[in-house]
Amino acid sequence: MIRNVLVAVFGASLLGGAAHAADLAPEPAPTVETISSFVWTGGYLGLQGGGGWLNSDLSVPGGSASEKFSGGLFGAFAGYNYQHGDWVVGVEGDVSYNWNDETVTVFGSDTEAGTDVSGSVRARLGYTVNDRTLIYATGGWAVTRGFVDVAGAPKEKETFNGWTIGGGVDYGFTDSVFGRAEYRYNDFGDKDVGGVNVDLDQHQFTVGVGVKF
C-alpha cells in the first residue's frame, strides 16, 4: 500500500515537472507582414527625349500631297498621381521641342515645313506590378505649332489642336527617382497655312527620368 502511494506521488511529480518545463519553453516569434513603403501618390516632374514620326497631308484646290517629317524631340513633363490599392490615377502635362523640319517640293515650289513646339495635357490610369512598376494608359488634349516657309513668301506659323492617346511604363529606381518609357499617337487636326490645308498626325516614342516629391 505504502509502495503504491509512493509510486503515485513520484509519477505526479514527473508530470508536474514536465508541464512546468513546457510552460517555460520559448514561444515562436509572431510573423510580421512586410508592407512596402513605396507609393505613387504625390507630385512629380522630369525630363524626356526620343523621336517623333510626323505625317503631313497637304492639299490645295486641284491637288494634294503627303510628306513625312521625322526627327528628335526633347522636353519636360510634370504631374500628380493618386494611388488607391494597386490602381493609380493622375493628370500630367508636357512640353517638347521637335527637330523635324524638311525642305520639300510641293506643287512646284520649294517649301520648308515641319513643327517645332508641342505639348499636351492628359489623364492617366495605371496599375502597379511588384510595387515599383506602374503600367499606364494616357490620353487627352494635344497641341503643336506648325510652319510652312514657301520660297518667295513670308514664313507662316499656325497652332494645331487635337488629341493624343498612348501608354507606357514607369519604374521606381528609388523612393523618389523613377524612369519611364512611353508611346503616344497624336492627331493634331488640320489648318490652312500659307494657302495650303495641312493635316498633321504623329507617332512618338520617348524615354525619361522623373523625381517624385
Salt bridges, closest charged atoms under 4 A:
GLU92 OE2 - ARG122 NH2 2.67
GLU92 OE1 - ARG124 NE 3.92
GLU92 OE2 - ARG180 NH1 2.83
ASP94 OD1 - ARG122 NH2 3.08
ASP94 OD1 - ARG184 NH1 3.65
ASP116 OD1 - ARG145 NE 3.02
GLU158 OE1 - LYS191 NZ 3.77
ASP170 OD2 - ARG124 NH1 3.34
ASP170 OD1 - ARG180 NE 2.89
ASP175 OD1 - ARG132 NH2 3.01
GLU182 OE2 - ARG184 NH1 2.98
